[in-house]
């Protein structure tokens, strides 16, 4: 069953976060992920607002979690830590 990787982000250090994004994209793609939305317009209806929202589709929930735990993504994530506040979840899609 496919899954969505959903991130809500507030960037505090654009330069460091840019390096994260540069490395994270290939890691996500290598695990079968494809971006659906990245930093596009949005309307916050409830909860804490984060100005950057990212959605990627993966073939399975397990592939998304494997991506997150991969050495490549963790290396990218080192640049996001301290450069952003984030919430990240993976949700299966009812197709």
N, C-alpha and C positions, 0 to 999 in steps of 0.2 A: 504494500500500500504506500503511495507517495506521501511525502511529508513536507511541511513548510518550516523553514528556519526563519524566525521572526526576531529582529533586533530593534530595540529602541535605544537611541544613543544621544547623549549630550557631549559634544567634543569640547575639551578645555585646552588642548594643545594641537592645533591643526597640522603642524609640521610632523609631529610624531604619529598622529592618527593617519596622516597621508601615507606614511611608510607602512603602517598596519594594513591599510586598504590595498596598497600595492602588492603586498605579500599574501593577503587573505584571499584575494580573487582567484589566483591560480590554485591555491589549496582547495578552495570550494569547488572549482571546476574539476580538479583531479579526482574528487570524490563523487562526481556525477551531479553536482549542484549547478543550478542556473539561476541568475538573478531575475526576479520578476519586478521588483521595485527597489530603487536606491535613491534616497534623498529627494524623492518626488513630493509634489504637493500633497497635503493631508489636512484633515479636519480632526482635531482632538475633541472627542465627545465625552469621555470620562477618563479618570485616572491622571497620573502624572504625565505631563507633556514632555516629550523629548523631540528636539528639532530635527533629528535624523532618524529615519525609519527605513529598515532594509528587510526585504523578503526574498528568500531564495527557495527554490523548489529542489528537492532531492528525490531520488527514486524510492527510498525507504527511510523510515525514521532511523534505522540502524546506520545507514550510510551517512546521515547528517551527524549523528553522535560520533561515528568513527572519524569524520572530518574534524570535528571539534577537538577530539583527543589526539589527532595526528601530530607528529613532530613539526610538520610544515605550518599547520594552523597555530599551534602553540608558539612557534617562533614569531609569527605575525602578531599574535595576541600580546606578546611582550611589549610591543610598541603601543598597544591600546591601553594597557594598564597604566594608570597615572595620567593618561592623556584624555580619558573619557569616563563617563558614568554610563553603564549599560545594563540593560536587561536583555536576556537572550533565552528563547524557548524554541523547542521543536514540537510541532503538532502534526499528527497524521491527518491526511485529507480523506474524507469520505467521498470517494469517487463513485 
